[in-house]
Amino acid sequence: MPNTARSGTIPNRADADAAEASDIDDETAETTDAADAGEEKLRSGIQSIEVGFRLLDVLTREPRAMMLRDLAQRAGMSPAKAHRYLVSFLRLGVVSQDPLSGRYELGGFALQLGLARLARVDGVKLARIALAELRDRLDLTVGIAVWGNQGPTMVHWMESSHPAKASLKLGDVMPLLSSATGLLFAAYLPAGKTGAMLQRELADTRRSSHMGVPRTREEVERVLADVREHEAARVEGMLLPTIHAFCMPVFDSTGELALGLVALGHEGAFDIGWGGEIDTALRECAQKLSYELGYSPTPR
């Protein structure tokens, strides 16, 4: 283990003494549970690791360093019990402590763990696995889109047992203004990437027969604001008649749009409502993938 992992500051004694004084009942409960410890480990793994992880989970979600009492309360344990776990985490470099304020924060080794994970993660691979499960569970036609040289590009496609009659194939570039995929990327990518494509499509839409396609810059801004408000894009028979579609954003560790998750189906057999089964399932899938890629909706 690197030397830096051993250099954590030991918690100040005042915190520890105050915490230990309030922990008599907690210690009694732990003694009672000790007789079943061996069986519990065989059945559920090492429970103490899972308990201690609650502290790390709180520190991961909290944007600021925390006092012992607040950290313990959020983790659902007594201050003395939390203190004992923190001593070990400090020695391992997973947690650090400010020597002046006594507040706790994630340590250097936690950073190394996160960086190692990010270096190895493949967003498209994770999305393919997640969408396969979603396709089988809800019997949906689903796909994955990324931003390519020409625009939002389909890179993976899985049909349901009743395929939508959509003439889409891998490598297809989706229009920005008349597809759920395009609207999502137009809403979340910088204007420097999408501006030229948007301008070309606006010129084309004035001659287009597609219903509901925005035809002015003001209409485009209203549609994209609606996408950002719902954190998802949807279209109803816009690009392909009778075909409805959702596209959900997956963000990376920098907060940038990494890819879009697509689901589509025929009118009458596809729940296009916000909050419906498809919206909810696809949204949960996208949020889980964003988490796997290191995204946090709140600043860290």
N, C-alpha and C positions, 0 to 999 in steps of 0.2 A: 504494500500500500504506500502511496506517495507520502513524503514527510508532511506535506500540508494537511493531510488528513488527520494527523495526530496533534495539530497545534491549536485546537479549539480552546476557548476560554472556559474554565470550570465555573459553573453557576455560583453567584455570590451566596454566602452562608445565610444571610438574613432571609432571603427568599426561601431557602431550603428549610430553615428552622420553622418559619411560619407555616409552611406547607405541611411539614411532618406533624405538627401539633394538631392539625385538623384531619388527620388521616387514620385515626384509630379504627374507625368502623371499616374503612377500606381495607386495612391490613387484615382485620378479622375475616372479612369475606374472602380474601385471597387465600388465607390459611385453610378455610373450609373447602375451597375449590381444589386445593393441592392434591387431595387423594385421588381425584379423577383426572389429574393432568395427563398421565400416560395414555389413558384411553382417549382423551380429547385430542391429543396430538396425532394419534393414529387415525382418528375419524375425520378431523378437520384441519390437519396441518399444525403449524406452530402458532397457537392462538396469540401468544404475546407479541409476535411480529405483526399480526393483523391489528392488534390493539394499538401498538406503537405507531403504526402507519397512519392512524387517525390524526395524530399530531402533524405529520408531514402533509397530509391532505389539507388540513386547515392552513398551514403556512403557505402551501402552493396557491390556495385560492385567495388569501389575504394579501393585498398589495403592499402592506407596511409591516415592519417588525412588530412583535407582540409581547406584552407582558405575560408572565407565567400564568397568572390567575385567568386572564382573558383567553389565552391559548388552551388552558385546561378546560375551561367552561365550554368553549366551542367544540372541543373534542369529546365532551361528555365524560370527563373523569376528574378526580380530585387533583388539586395542585401537587400534592406529594407524589402521587402516582405518575403524573406527567413529568415531574422533576426527575424521577429515576430513569425514565426513558430518555429524557433530554441529555442526561449525563453521558449515556452511551452514544447517542447521536452526535454529541459534541466531540467525543473522542475519535469518532469515525469521520468527522468532517462533513456529515450530512446536514448538520445544523451549526450555526454560529451564534454567539451572544455578544452584544455590545457591552464592553466592560464598564461603561459609565451609566447607561440607562438600565442595563440588565435585560433588555428586550431580545427576543429570539427571532432569528431569520434563517432561511435556507442557507446552507454552507457551500463551500467550493466543490465538494464531491457531488452534491446534488446537481450542480451546474454541469459537471462532467458527465453525469448520467444522462441528463437531458440532451446535451450535445451529441453524445454517442447514439442516442435513439434517433435524433433528427438526421444524422449522417447516414443511417441505414434504412430509413423509412422510404417506401415507394408508394406514393399516393394513389396512382392508377391501379397498382396491384391490390392495395387494400380495398379500393372502391369496387374492383371486380369481384372480390370475395363477398363483400357486403351486399352488392346488388344481386348476386346469384341467390343469396338467401332470401332477399326481398322478392325477387321474381318468382321463386318457388312458393313463397308463403302467400302472396297476393295474386299470383298468376298475371303479372304485368309485363309489358314490353318495356325494357329499361336500357339505358345507355350512359356513356361517359363522354363528355366533351372537354377539350382543353383549347387554349388560345394558340393557334398556329400562325404561320407566316401570312396566310390569307384571311384569317378570322377564326371564329369559333368552329372547331373541327371535331367531328365524331371519331373517337378512337376505340370505342368498344360498344357492342350491341348485342342484346340478348332478347329473343322473341318469347312471347307468352305462348300458351297453347292455342290461342286464337289471335294470331298475328294481326296487327293493324296493317291495313293496305297502304303502307307508307313506302315511297320509293327512296328510302334512305339506305346508305351503305357506309362502311368504314371509309374515312377520308373525306366525306362530304363536308363542305363548309356551309354553315347555317347562316341565313340572312339575319341581320341585327334587328330589323324592325318587324318582321312577320313570323318569328319563331320564339318560343319560350327560351331556348338556349341563347339565341342572339340577344334578346332583351336582358337576360341576366348578365351577360358579359358587358353589354353596353352600359348597364347600371353601375357595375362595380369596377370596371377597368378605367384607367386614366384616359382623359379625352385625347391625349397624344397618340394613344394606340388605336382608338376607335373613330377619331374624327373624320378621316378621309373616307372610310367605309360608310359612315353615317351620311356624309354629304352625298355620296354617289347614290345611296339607297333612297334618300329623300327626293332626289331628282327623279328617280324611277317611280316612286310611289305616286307621284302626281299623274302618272299615266297608267297606274295599276288598278286592277278591278278587285283586289283583295279587300274585303270588308274589315273595318276596324283598324287598319294599319295607319299609324300616325303619318300625317302628310305635311306638317309644319314643324319647325324647331320647337315651338311652344308646346305642341301636342306631344312631341318626343319627350320633352322634359317632364311633362305631367305623367306620362306612362312610366318613365324611369324612376320618378319619385315614388310611384305606387309600388314598383318592384322593390325598392329599398325599404319602403314602409312594411311590406309583408315579408321581406327577406326571402323572396322567391319570385319567380316569374311563371305566368301561366298564359296559355292562349286557347281559344275555343274556335276550332275550325278556321283559323286564319291562314296558315300556310297550306294546309291540306284540308279540303272540305270534309266535315264530319269527324275530324281527328282533333282530340283535345290533348294538351300536354302541360306538364309541370317541368320546371328546371330549378334545382336547389343549389345554393352555393356551398362549396367546401373551401375553407380558408386555411392558409399555412401559418407557420409560427410568426411571420411578420405581419399578419393581418391581410395579406394580399389574396385575391381570388386564385385558387390553385386549379380548380376544375368545377364542372357542373354535373350534377346527377339528373338524368332525364327519365321521365316516365310518360308514356303516351298510350292512348287507346281510343276506341270508337265512341262516338257520341251515343249516350244511352247505356253504355256498359262501363263508362269511366267516370268516377266521382271527381268532378272538377272543383267542388266547393272547398273554400278555405276552411280548415279545421276538420275536413272529412278524412276518411280512412287513408286515402292515398297521400294527401297532403301531409298528414301526421306521420305516416310511416316513412315517407321519403325525407321529410324534414329531420326526423330523429336519426335516420341513417347519415345524413349530411353532417349533422352536429357531432355525432360520434366520430366520424372521419376527421372533421376539423380538430377535434380534441386529440386524435391520434397523431395529427400532423403538428401539434404543438400550439394550436390557436387557443387564445383566451379572449372571451368577449369583453373582459375588463382589463385595464392596464395592470402589468405586474411590476 
